[in-house]
């Protein structure tokens, strides 16, 4: 849990960096998402044309893999512009010998 707080804290700092200010000026929003809805199906249709091979990452798969998994709790951040998803990331944090953070999915549209 401490690792998750640490990563979230770093993400909050990032929000105020010069790059993030530029992103916010371009009307992009970054939010933590609790559920993969139908807009992820639309996003998959748009992004899949750029991939040569991949698991189909629609809302049904993403909810099954990350939200309906009782063994783990994942954190999802998405980037939207004009209410359309431009990308998302799925992360988790845990403690072994050290605090560990992993990025399990990172999928964005080109450009």
BELFEN-V217844 format. One record per residue. N is the residue number from 1. D_FIRST is the distance of its C-alpha to the first C-alpha in whole Angstrom. Layout:
N,D_FIRST ; N,D_FIRST
This chain:
1,0 ; 2,4 ; 3,5 ; 4,5 ; 5,6 ; 6,9 ; 7,10 ; 8,11 ; 9,12 ; 10,14 ; 11,15 ; 12,16 ; 13,19 ; 14,20 ; 15,21 ; 16,24 ; 17,25 ; 18,29 ; 19,28 ; 20,26 ; 21,28 ; 22,31 ; 23,29 ; 24,29 ; 25,32 ; 26,33 ; 27,32 ; 28,28 ; 29,25 ; 30,22 ; 31,20 ; 32,17 ; 33,18 ; 34,18 ; 35,21 ; 36,23 ; 37,26 ; 38,30 ; 39,29 ; 40,28 ; 41,31 ; 42,33 ; 43,30 ; 44,31 ; 45,35 ; 46,35 ; 47,32 ; 48,34 ; 49,37 ; 50,36 ; 51,34 ; 52,36 ; 53,34 ; 54,31 ; 55,30 ; 56,30 ; 57,27 ; 58,28 ; 59,27 ; 60,27 ; 61,26 ; 62,23 ; 63,22 ; 64,23 ; 65,21 ; 66,17 ; 67,18 ; 68,20 ; 69,18 ; 70,16 ; 71,15 ; 72,12 ; 73,10 ; 74,12 ; 75,12 ; 76,15 ; 77,17 ; 78,21 ; 79,24 ; 80,27 ; 81,31 ; 82,33 ; 83,31 ; 84,31 ; 85,28 ; 86,28 ; 87,25 ; 88,22 ; 89,19 ; 90,16 ; 91,13 ; 92,10 ; 93,7 ; 94,7 ; 95,8 ; 96,12 ; 97,14 ; 98,12 ; 99,9 ; 100,10 ; 101,11 ; 102,13 ; 103,16 ; 104,17 ; 105,20 ; 106,22 ; 107,25 ; 108,27 ; 109,31 ; 110,33 ; 111,34
